[in-house]
């Protein structure tokens, strides 16, 4: 990918190289990716952008590092220049503001861990377990 992974992401990947499908997820629906999955998704989105350069300003940027996926064509990513997270969706492109943006990967990990330990919501999403899998449900 040609980017230096932020220390918090690198440390996490050394301990847990992703997660099995839907056993653990970041709120609301993102499964942590393995290094192999990160590289595969990064390459795929870069290839699409290279095929259609008009997409690049808002759809994807090759310096970003995907680290979580959902089944709707979305990814969480880290900007290695800032350490901030954001999201990418096939239909909408990059989101650098809103519910999927965190100051760092470590912040997202801490917020998720606190929610699981205490049953607290994360931006309205409450953790629960259904059929042995972590499930985030939105409650007003």
mmCIF file of the C-alpha atoms, coordinates in Angstrom:
data_MODEL
# 
_entry.id   MODEL 
# 
loop_
_atom_site.group_PDB 
_atom_site.id 
_atom_site.type_symbol 
_atom_site.label_atom_id 
_atom_site.label_alt_id 
_atom_site.label_comp_id 
_atom_site.label_asym_id 
_atom_site.label_entity_id 
_atom_site.label_seq_id 
_atom_site.pdbx_PDB_ins_code 
_atom_site.Cartn_x 
_atom_site.Cartn_y 
_atom_site.Cartn_z 
_atom_site.occupancy 
_atom_site.B_iso_or_equiv 
_atom_site.pdbx_formal_charge 
_atom_site.auth_seq_id 
_atom_site.auth_comp_id 
_atom_site.auth_asym_id 
_atom_site.auth_atom_id 
_atom_site.pdbx_PDB_model_num 
ATOM 1   C CA . UNK A 1 1   ? 0.000   0.000   0.000   1.00 0.00 ? 1   UNK A CA 1 
ATOM 2   C CA . UNK A 1 2   ? 3.007   2.245   0.334   1.00 0.00 ? 2   UNK A CA 1 
ATOM 3   C CA . UNK A 1 3   ? 1.849   3.811   3.595   1.00 0.00 ? 3   UNK A CA 1 
ATOM 4   C CA . UNK A 1 4   ? 3.155   3.515   7.131   1.00 0.00 ? 4   UNK A CA 1 
ATOM 5   C CA . UNK A 1 5   ? 0.405   2.118   9.340   1.00 0.00 ? 5   UNK A CA 1 
ATOM 6   C CA . UNK A 1 6   ? -0.334  4.233   12.416  1.00 0.00 ? 6   UNK A CA 1 
ATOM 7   C CA . UNK A 1 7   ? 1.117   2.624   15.557  1.00 0.00 ? 7   UNK A CA 1 
ATOM 8   C CA . UNK A 1 8   ? -2.290  1.892   17.115  1.00 0.00 ? 8   UNK A CA 1 
ATOM 9   C CA . UNK A 1 9   ? -3.505  0.024   14.014  1.00 0.00 ? 9   UNK A CA 1 
ATOM 10  C CA . UNK A 1 10  ? -0.197  -1.839  13.652  1.00 0.00 ? 10  UNK A CA 1 
ATOM 11  C CA . UNK A 1 11  ? -0.265  -2.970  17.302  1.00 0.00 ? 11  UNK A CA 1 
ATOM 12  C CA . UNK A 1 12  ? -3.849  -4.155  16.949  1.00 0.00 ? 12  UNK A CA 1 
ATOM 13  C CA . UNK A 1 13  ? -3.084  -6.114  13.778  1.00 0.00 ? 13  UNK A CA 1 
ATOM 14  C CA . UNK A 1 14  ? -0.110  -7.797  15.447  1.00 0.00 ? 14  UNK A CA 1 
ATOM 15  C CA . UNK A 1 15  ? -2.431  -9.017  18.196  1.00 0.00 ? 15  UNK A CA 1 
ATOM 16  C CA . UNK A 1 16  ? -5.584  -9.727  16.140  1.00 0.00 ? 16  UNK A CA 1 
ATOM 17  C CA . UNK A 1 17  ? -5.215  -9.954  12.377  1.00 0.00 ? 17  UNK A CA 1 
ATOM 18  C CA . UNK A 1 18  ? -8.835  -9.055  11.692  1.00 0.00 ? 18  UNK A CA 1 
ATOM 19  C CA . UNK A 1 19  ? -11.918 -10.839 13.016  1.00 0.00 ? 19  UNK A CA 1 
ATOM 20  C CA . UNK A 1 20  ? -14.051 -13.693 11.824  1.00 0.00 ? 20  UNK A CA 1 
ATOM 21  C CA . UNK A 1 21  ? -17.167 -12.695 9.949   1.00 0.00 ? 21  UNK A CA 1 
ATOM 22  C CA . UNK A 1 22  ? -19.584 -10.995 12.306  1.00 0.00 ? 22  UNK A CA 1 
ATOM 23  C CA . UNK A 1 23  ? -18.113 -12.419 15.521  1.00 0.00 ? 23  UNK A CA 1 
ATOM 24  C CA . UNK A 1 24  ? -16.902 -8.950  16.525  1.00 0.00 ? 24  UNK A CA 1 
ATOM 25  C CA . UNK A 1 25  ? -17.651 -5.644  14.894  1.00 0.00 ? 25  UNK A CA 1 
ATOM 26  C CA . UNK A 1 26  ? -17.063 -1.964  15.327  1.00 0.00 ? 26  UNK A CA 1 
ATOM 27  C CA . UNK A 1 27  ? -20.312 -0.050  15.652  1.00 0.00 ? 27  UNK A CA 1 
ATOM 28  C CA . UNK A 1 28  ? -22.540 -0.203  13.821  1.00 0.00 ? 28  UNK A CA 1 
ATOM 29  C CA . UNK A 1 29  ? -21.642 -3.003  11.340  1.00 0.00 ? 29  UNK A CA 1 
ATOM 30  C CA . UNK A 1 30  ? -17.926 -3.043  10.472  1.00 0.00 ? 30  UNK A CA 1 
ATOM 31  C CA . UNK A 1 31  ? -15.884 -6.241  10.843  1.00 0.00 ? 31  UNK A CA 1 
ATOM 32  C CA . UNK A 1 32  ? -12.142 -5.700  11.395  1.00 0.00 ? 32  UNK A CA 1 
ATOM 33  C CA . UNK A 1 33  ? -10.143 -6.745  8.330   1.00 0.00 ? 33  UNK A CA 1 
ATOM 34  C CA . UNK A 1 34  ? -7.067  -8.934  8.156   1.00 0.00 ? 34  UNK A CA 1 
ATOM 35  C CA . UNK A 1 35  ? -3.929  -7.450  6.616   1.00 0.00 ? 35  UNK A CA 1 
ATOM 36  C CA . UNK A 1 36  ? -4.558  -9.566  3.533   1.00 0.00 ? 36  UNK A CA 1 
ATOM 37  C CA . UNK A 1 37  ? -8.152  -8.259  3.308   1.00 0.00 ? 37  UNK A CA 1 
ATOM 38  C CA . UNK A 1 38  ? -6.959  -4.690  3.773   1.00 0.00 ? 38  UNK A CA 1 
ATOM 39  C CA . UNK A 1 39  ? -4.499  -5.025  0.914   1.00 0.00 ? 39  UNK A CA 1 
ATOM 40  C CA . UNK A 1 40  ? -7.096  -6.686  -1.330  1.00 0.00 ? 40  UNK A CA 1 
ATOM 41  C CA . UNK A 1 41  ? -9.747  -3.987  -0.755  1.00 0.00 ? 41  UNK A CA 1 
ATOM 42  C CA . UNK A 1 42  ? -7.185  -1.207  -1.089  1.00 0.00 ? 42  UNK A CA 1 
ATOM 43  C CA . UNK A 1 43  ? -5.992  -2.608  -4.424  1.00 0.00 ? 43  UNK A CA 1 
ATOM 44  C CA . UNK A 1 44  ? -9.544  -3.063  -5.705  1.00 0.00 ? 44  UNK A CA 1 
ATOM 45  C CA . UNK A 1 45  ? -10.601 0.504   -4.899  1.00 0.00 ? 45  UNK A CA 1 
ATOM 46  C CA . UNK A 1 46  ? -7.359  1.922   -6.290  1.00 0.00 ? 46  UNK A CA 1 
ATOM 47  C CA . UNK A 1 47  ? -7.841  -0.034  -9.522  1.00 0.00 ? 47  UNK A CA 1 
ATOM 48  C CA . UNK A 1 48  ? -11.374 1.319   -9.909  1.00 0.00 ? 48  UNK A CA 1 
ATOM 49  C CA . UNK A 1 49  ? -10.136 4.865   -9.338  1.00 0.00 ? 49  UNK A CA 1 
ATOM 50  C CA . UNK A 1 50  ? -7.346  4.394   -11.883 1.00 0.00 ? 50  UNK A CA 1 
ATOM 51  C CA . UNK A 1 51  ? -9.919  3.199   -14.436 1.00 0.00 ? 51  UNK A CA 1 
ATOM 52  C CA . UNK A 1 52  ? -12.015 6.328   -13.832 1.00 0.00 ? 52  UNK A CA 1 
ATOM 53  C CA . UNK A 1 53  ? -9.787  9.234   -12.623 1.00 0.00 ? 53  UNK A CA 1 
ATOM 54  C CA . UNK A 1 54  ? -12.793 11.543  -12.202 1.00 0.00 ? 54  UNK A CA 1 
ATOM 55  C CA . UNK A 1 55  ? -13.779 9.468   -9.159  1.00 0.00 ? 55  UNK A CA 1 
ATOM 56  C CA . UNK A 1 56  ? -10.581 10.102  -7.188  1.00 0.00 ? 56  UNK A CA 1 
ATOM 57  C CA . UNK A 1 57  ? -11.338 13.480  -5.573  1.00 0.00 ? 57  UNK A CA 1 
ATOM 58  C CA . UNK A 1 58  ? -14.387 12.222  -3.698  1.00 0.00 ? 58  UNK A CA 1 
ATOM 59  C CA . UNK A 1 59  ? -14.615 8.450   -4.149  1.00 0.00 ? 59  UNK A CA 1 
ATOM 60  C CA . UNK A 1 60  ? -11.274 7.026   -2.938  1.00 0.00 ? 60  UNK A CA 1 
ATOM 61  C CA . UNK A 1 61  ? -7.698  8.087   -2.356  1.00 0.00 ? 61  UNK A CA 1 
ATOM 62  C CA . UNK A 1 62  ? -4.840  5.571   -2.504  1.00 0.00 ? 62  UNK A CA 1 
ATOM 63  C CA . UNK A 1 63  ? -3.129  6.905   0.620   1.00 0.00 ? 63  UNK A CA 1 
ATOM 64  C CA . UNK A 1 64  ? -6.035  5.704   2.811   1.00 0.00 ? 64  UNK A CA 1 
ATOM 65  C CA . UNK A 1 65  ? -5.867  2.371   4.647   1.00 0.00 ? 65  UNK A CA 1 
ATOM 66  C CA . UNK A 1 66  ? -9.091  0.329   4.901   1.00 0.00 ? 66  UNK A CA 1 
ATOM 67  C CA . UNK A 1 67  ? -9.413  -1.597  8.182   1.00 0.00 ? 67  UNK A CA 1 
ATOM 68  C CA . UNK A 1 68  ? -13.072 -2.586  8.569   1.00 0.00 ? 68  UNK A CA 1 
ATOM 69  C CA . UNK A 1 69  ? -15.754 -3.758  6.142   1.00 0.00 ? 69  UNK A CA 1 
ATOM 70  C CA . UNK A 1 70  ? -19.488 -4.245  5.992   1.00 0.00 ? 70  UNK A CA 1 
ATOM 71  C CA . UNK A 1 71  ? -21.526 -6.372  3.623   1.00 0.00 ? 71  UNK A CA 1 
ATOM 72  C CA . UNK A 1 72  ? -23.001 -3.371  1.791   1.00 0.00 ? 72  UNK A CA 1 
ATOM 73  C CA . UNK A 1 73  ? -19.766 -2.325  0.065   1.00 0.00 ? 73  UNK A CA 1 
ATOM 74  C CA . UNK A 1 74  ? -18.527 -0.044  2.816   1.00 0.00 ? 74  UNK A CA 1 
ATOM 75  C CA . UNK A 1 75  ? -15.210 0.256   4.608   1.00 0.00 ? 75  UNK A CA 1 
ATOM 76  C CA . UNK A 1 76  ? -13.764 2.082   7.560   1.00 0.00 ? 76  UNK A CA 1 
ATOM 77  C CA . UNK A 1 77  ? -10.391 3.612   6.796   1.00 0.00 ? 77  UNK A CA 1 
ATOM 78  C CA . UNK A 1 78  ? -7.539  5.455   8.451   1.00 0.00 ? 78  UNK A CA 1 
ATOM 79  C CA . UNK A 1 79  ? -5.826  8.438   6.933   1.00 0.00 ? 79  UNK A CA 1 
ATOM 80  C CA . UNK A 1 80  ? -2.176  7.741   7.831   1.00 0.00 ? 80  UNK A CA 1 
ATOM 81  C CA . UNK A 1 81  ? -1.345  11.446  7.504   1.00 0.00 ? 81  UNK A CA 1 
ATOM 82  C CA . UNK A 1 82  ? -3.749  12.463  10.288  1.00 0.00 ? 82  UNK A CA 1 
ATOM 83  C CA . UNK A 1 83  ? -4.567  9.201   12.096  1.00 0.00 ? 83  UNK A CA 1 
ATOM 84  C CA . UNK A 1 84  ? -8.276  9.997   11.754  1.00 0.00 ? 84  UNK A CA 1 
ATOM 85  C CA . UNK A 1 85  ? -10.786 7.401   10.645  1.00 0.00 ? 85  UNK A CA 1 
ATOM 86  C CA . UNK A 1 86  ? -13.588 7.779   8.136   1.00 0.00 ? 86  UNK A CA 1 
ATOM 87  C CA . UNK A 1 87  ? -15.731 5.616   5.911   1.00 0.00 ? 87  UNK A CA 1 
ATOM 88  C CA . UNK A 1 88  ? -16.012 4.749   2.275   1.00 0.00 ? 88  UNK A CA 1 
ATOM 89  C CA . UNK A 1 89  ? -19.127 3.463   0.531   1.00 0.00 ? 89  UNK A CA 1 
ATOM 90  C CA . UNK A 1 90  ? -19.326 2.320   -3.063  1.00 0.00 ? 90  UNK A CA 1 
ATOM 91  C CA . UNK A 1 91  ? -22.387 4.472   -3.692  1.00 0.00 ? 91  UNK A CA 1 
ATOM 92  C CA . UNK A 1 92  ? -21.357 7.617   -1.799  1.00 0.00 ? 92  UNK A CA 1 
ATOM 93  C CA . UNK A 1 93  ? -17.560 7.651   -1.823  1.00 0.00 ? 93  UNK A CA 1 
ATOM 94  C CA . UNK A 1 94  ? -15.558 9.071   1.074   1.00 0.00 ? 94  UNK A CA 1 
ATOM 95  C CA . UNK A 1 95  ? -17.079 10.304  4.311   1.00 0.00 ? 95  UNK A CA 1 
ATOM 96  C CA . UNK A 1 96  ? -14.709 12.381  6.373   1.00 0.00 ? 96  UNK A CA 1 
ATOM 97  C CA . UNK A 1 97  ? -17.407 13.662  8.730   1.00 0.00 ? 97  UNK A CA 1 
ATOM 98  C CA . UNK A 1 98  ? -20.231 12.053  10.655  1.00 0.00 ? 98  UNK A CA 1 
ATOM 99  C CA . UNK A 1 99  ? -20.788 8.889   12.620  1.00 0.00 ? 99  UNK A CA 1 
ATOM 100 C CA . UNK A 1 100 ? -17.874 6.848   11.297  1.00 0.00 ? 100 UNK A CA 1 
ATOM 101 C CA . UNK A 1 101 ? -15.203 9.478   11.942  1.00 0.00 ? 101 UNK A CA 1 
ATOM 102 C CA . UNK A 1 102 ? -12.998 9.137   15.008  1.00 0.00 ? 102 UNK A CA 1 
ATOM 103 C CA . UNK A 1 103 ? -9.848  11.035  16.022  1.00 0.00 ? 103 UNK A CA 1 
ATOM 104 C CA . UNK A 1 104 ? -7.895  7.759   15.848  1.00 0.00 ? 104 UNK A CA 1 
ATOM 105 C CA . UNK A 1 105 ? -8.179  4.000   15.582  1.00 0.00 ? 105 UNK A CA 1 
ATOM 106 C CA . UNK A 1 106 ? -7.286  3.797   19.283  1.00 0.00 ? 106 UNK A CA 1 
ATOM 107 C CA . UNK A 1 107 ? -10.210 6.069   20.158  1.00 0.00 ? 107 UNK A CA 1 
ATOM 108 C CA . UNK A 1 108 ? -12.572 3.780   18.236  1.00 0.00 ? 108 UNK A CA 1 
ATOM 109 C CA . UNK A 1 109 ? -11.145 0.740   20.055  1.00 0.00 ? 109 UNK A CA 1 
ATOM 110 C CA . UNK A 1 110 ? -11.540 2.386   23.474  1.00 0.00 ? 110 UNK A CA 1 
ATOM 111 C CA . UNK A 1 111 ? -15.106 3.536   22.798  1.00 0.00 ? 111 UNK A CA 1 
ATOM 112 C CA . UNK A 1 112 ? -16.042 0.083   21.528  1.00 0.00 ? 112 UNK A CA 1 
ATOM 113 C CA . UNK A 1 113 ? -14.433 -1.663  24.521  1.00 0.00 ? 113 UNK A CA 1 
ATOM 114 C CA . UNK A 1 114 ? -16.168 0.671   26.979  1.00 0.00 ? 114 UNK A CA 1 
ATOM 115 C CA . UNK A 1 115 ? -19.517 0.017   25.299  1.00 0.00 ? 115 UNK A CA 1 
ATOM 116 C CA . UNK A 1 116 ? -18.998 -3.739  25.566  1.00 0.00 ? 116 UNK A CA 1 
ATOM 117 C CA . UNK A 1 117 ? -17.799 -3.596  29.181  1.00 0.00 ? 117 UNK A CA 1 
ATOM 118 C CA . UNK A 1 118 ? -20.555 -1.294  30.406  1.00 0.00 ? 118 UNK A CA 1 
ATOM 119 C CA . UNK A 1 119 ? -23.352 -1.857  27.885  1.00 0.00 ? 119 UNK A CA 1 
ATOM 120 C CA . UNK A 1 120 ? -23.173 1.802   26.918  1.00 0.00 ? 120 UNK A CA 1 
ATOM 121 C CA . UNK A 1 121 ? -24.223 3.034   23.480  1.00 0.00 ? 121 UNK A CA 1 
ATOM 122 C CA . UNK A 1 122 ? -21.811 4.335   20.873  1.00 0.00 ? 122 UNK A CA 1 
ATOM 123 C CA . UNK A 1 123 ? -23.476 7.224   19.053  1.00 0.00 ? 123 UNK A CA 1 
ATOM 124 C CA . UNK A 1 124 ? -26.874 5.641   19.623  1.00 0.00 ? 124 UNK A CA 1 
ATOM 125 C CA . UNK A 1 125 ? -25.793 2.082   18.783  1.00 0.00 ? 125 UNK A CA 1 
ATOM 126 C CA . UNK A 1 126 ? -26.222 -0.380  21.671  1.00 0.00 ? 126 UNK A CA 1 
ATOM 127 C CA . UNK A 1 127 ? -24.212 -3.611  21.855  1.00 0.00 ? 127 UNK A CA 1 
ATOM 128 C CA . UNK A 1 128 ? -25.909 -6.970  22.239  1.00 0.00 ? 128 UNK A CA 1 
ATOM 129 C CA . UNK A 1 129 ? -25.324 -10.599 21.432  1.00 0.00 ? 129 UNK A CA 1 
ATOM 130 C CA . UNK A 1 130 ? -27.528 -12.520 19.045  1.00 0.00 ? 130 UNK A CA 1 
ATOM 131 C CA . UNK A 1 131 ? -26.795 -16.159 18.158  1.00 0.00 ? 131 UNK A CA 1 
ATOM 132 C CA . UNK A 1 132 ? -23.288 -15.818 19.562  1.00 0.00 ? 132 UNK A CA 1 
ATOM 133 C CA . UNK A 1 133 ? -22.421 -12.730 17.522  1.00 0.00 ? 133 UNK A CA 1 
ATOM 134 C CA . UNK A 1 134 ? -22.048 -9.105  18.487  1.00 0.00 ? 134 UNK A CA 1 
ATOM 135 C CA . UNK A 1 135 ? -24.940 -7.045  17.185  1.00 0.00 ? 135 UNK A CA 1 
ATOM 136 C CA . UNK A 1 136 ? -25.279 -3.260  17.330  1.00 0.00 ? 136 UNK A CA 1 
ATOM 137 C CA . UNK A 1 137 ? -28.828 -1.902  17.465  1.00 0.00 ? 137 UNK A CA 1 
ATOM 138 C CA . UNK A 1 138 ? -29.805 1.715   17.122  1.00 0.00 ? 138 UNK A CA 1 
ATOM 139 C CA . UNK A 1 139 ? -32.055 3.133   19.853  1.00 0.00 ? 139 UNK A CA 1 
ATOM 140 C CA . UNK A 1 140 ? -33.146 6.732   20.201  1.00 0.00 ? 140 UNK A CA 1 
# 
